[in-house]
Amino acid sequence: MAKKKGEGFHSAAGLIRYFDDEDNKSPKIPPWVVVGLCIGSAVLVSVAAWLWPM
């Protein structure tokens, strides 16, 4: 059975074009904001567990 060699490249090129276009419209969040939100939520949960023990 013969293999189609160029088929995978065309579909990958379409995905790359889609994600490049989507990337321009998406909001940009710096990595330090994500880390800060994670640390802040961990502190909030820890304080809540300390104030209201089960």
matplotlib code that plots the C-alpha trace (Angstrom):
import matplotlib.pyplot as plt

x = [0.0, 1.4, 1.9, 0.8, 3.9, 2.6, -0.7, 0.5, 2.3, -0.8, -2.9, -0.1, 0.3, -3.5, -3.2, -0.2, -2.0, -5.1, -3.1, -1.0, -4.2, -5.8, -2.6, -2.9, -6.4, -5.9, -5.1, -1.5, -0.9, 2.6, 3.9, 4.5, 0.8, -0.1, 2.5, 1.2, -2.4, -1.4, 0.5, -2.3, -4.9, -2.8, -2.4, -6.1, -7.0, -4.4, -5.8, -9.3, -8.4, -6.7, -9.6, -12.4, -11.0, -13.2]
y = [0.0, 3.4, 6.0, 9.6, 11.6, 15.2, 14.8, 15.4, 18.6, 20.3, 19.5, 20.7, 23.9, 24.6, 24.1, 26.4, 29.1, 28.7, 29.0, 31.9, 33.8, 32.9, 34.0, 37.5, 37.9, 36.3, 38.3, 38.3, 37.3, 37.5, 34.4, 36.2, 37.1, 33.3, 32.5, 35.3, 34.2, 30.6, 31.8, 34.2, 31.5, 29.0, 31.7, 32.4, 28.7, 28.3, 31.3, 30.1, 26.7, 28.3, 30.6, 28.0, 24.6, 21.6]
z = [0.0, -0.9, 1.7, 1.3, 2.3, 2.2, 4.0, 7.6, 6.7, 5.3, 8.4, 10.7, 8.7, 9.2, 12.9, 13.1, 11.2, 13.5, 16.7, 15.4, 14.6, 17.9, 19.8, 18.5, 19.9, 23.3, 26.5, 27.6, 31.2, 32.6, 34.3, 37.6, 37.8, 37.6, 40.3, 42.5, 42.2, 43.1, 46.1, 47.2, 46.9, 48.9, 51.7, 51.6, 52.0, 54.8, 56.7, 56.2, 57.6, 60.6, 61.4, 60.9, 61.9, 61.2]

ax = plt.figure().add_subplot(projection="3d")
ax.plot(x, y, z, "-o")
ax.set_aspect("equal")
plt.show()
